[in-house]
Structure formats: structure tokens, C-alpha cells
Amino acid sequence: MKKHIVLSESEKKELRRKQIYKVLPVVSIVLLIALWLFASSFGNAQFPSPIATWDRLLELLRKPIKNLSLWGHILISLQRVFTALLLSWVIGVSFGIVLGWSKKCNALFGPIFTAFRAVPPLAWIPLITIWFGTGEGSKVLIVFIGALMPVVVNTQAGMSNVNKLYLDVGTIFNANSRQMLFQIAIPSALDAIFAGIRTSASAGWMVVLAAEMLGAKAGVGFLITRGMDSGDQALVLLSMICIGIVGAILAIVTQIAEGVICPWTRKRSN
């Protein structure tokens, strides 16, 4: 015989709430597609319909641009982003730890970093182009600058706001300065560090697209420029959709990595 589980009223409400949260993302996508159909139904050739965009995707798969398919352009953009992100995470986390842990270093380097942080990453494009040209190194450098700032800021904030109680416990157990840093302070700041990593991944993806729109011969940003120059609005819109999808995937991947390395953040969010 099957046992019937009787749920309390609060458990029923919680179950309904979880079901609603699962349905809402689907509803939002349906509403977006409906808005897209509505906007393209006025016969405005400047705004492609979903069918026209899908046909452009099929055409792009059959006829590559610059001998690269759509996936090839996306992979080239991701390669630039991942190279810059790896550098920015290593350097940014290290520099942020130094600024947040050492008051002397913060007093020495903090004002300089604050001044550079106020400069938008895209403002560096003209100077970097003049200094280093429009090669791969220049694009990676621009993405590196854009992705570095969030990592440093969040890491510094996490290190500066380590609970004093944790440090006091370390002092009671005669922990030396190295143990206080690597076994207490840095693990306590992992939440803030990963917040910076998530932000830097999104920032790097946005900056690389802007960098590719200036002199690149491949990449998603190049596709947007190609579509704009040739009046191919379907290609522009298709590239924008790919940008959104890849950006969402990057956010999900970094969130999963945070949940694996810092499982307490996942429990707290639930």
C-alpha cells in the first residue's frame, strides 16, 4: 500500500513557491519572444523577425565569414576573454589581498589604484591601439584592464572586512602572520573574492566585444561590425543573441564553481 504524505500548510506554500520560481524563467522567455514578434510585425525592415534571424543563422552555418563559422567566432572571442581573465584573476586577487591585508601597502598603492579605477576600460582603447596596434595582445590587454578592477575591489573589501573574532581566535591559538593570512583571512574572504570573479567574467566578455569592433578580423564583435557595415541587421541581432547566451553561460559556470569551492554560500542562498 502507498503511504500518503500529509504536508503542512507552510510546506505546501513552500512547494508552490518553488514551482512558481521554476515556471517564471520560462514565462519571461515567452514574453520576450512575444515582444520580439510584436516589434517585428510592423514591416520595419530594420528590425528582423525571429524567422529572419533563424534563417540568417542557418546561412551563416552554411557560408562562414572569414572562413569561420559562428562557433568559430565565438571560440575566438572566448579565447581572448579566458586569457585575459586568467591573468586578471591571478594578479587581481594577489593585489587585492595585499591592499586589504596590509595597511601600509593600501596607503601606498590605494590612491593610485583608485585613480586608475575611475577610468573606464574603453577609454584605454585609443592609447593601447596607438602603443601596441590592433593585434591580439592589444585586445587581451584591454579585456585584462576591464576584468582586473572588479577582482581587486572585491578582494580588497573581503580582506578588509574579515571578522575580527576569527583573527582573535587565531591569536589565542598562537597563529603566526602567515597562518593568519592563509588559514583565516583568505578563506573568510572567499565570498567576496568570488563575487569579484563573477563580475570580472561578465565585464571581460563585454569589453572584448567592444575591442573586437575596432580592427578585429574575427570574433563576435567583428560580426556586429560586419553586419552594421553591410546593413545586415539579422546578423547584428543574431550576434547580440549569442552575446547574451554566452554571457549567461559564463555567469552560470562561475556560480557553479563558487558553489563547489565555497559550498556555504550555496546553502546560505537557499
Number of C-alpha atoms within 10 A of each C-alpha: 3 4 5 6 6 8 10 9 9 9 11 12 12 12 12 12 11 11 11 11 10 11 10 11 11 11 11 11 11 12 12 12 14 13 12 15 16 11 14 17 13 9 10 10 11 11 18 24 21 17 11 16 20 15 13 19 18 12 11 15 14 11 13 14 16 9 9 16 16 21 14 16 23 20 15 15 22 19 14 22 27 18 14 25 27 14 17 27 24 12 16 27 24 15 21 27 26 19 25 24 22 14 13 12 13 19 11 12 14 15 11 11 15 12 9 12 17 9 11 11 23 15 10 14 19 11 10 16 17 10 10 13 14 17 12 12 14 18 28 24 24 24 31 29 24 29 32 31 25 26 31 29 23 26 32 26 20 27 25 18 15 18 14 10 9 14 16 13 13 17 13 9 9 11 16 10 11 10 12 18 17 11 13 18 24 19 15 18 21 19 19 20 29 24 18 26 28 22 19 25 27 19 23 27 24 19 22 26 22 21 24 23 18 16 15 19 16 21 26 30 28 23 26 24 21 19 18 14 10 10 12 17 21 25 24 22 19 22 25 16 13 16 18 13 12 16 18 12 12 17 17 13 14 18 16 14 14 21 15 12 12 15 12 12 14 13 9 7 6 5
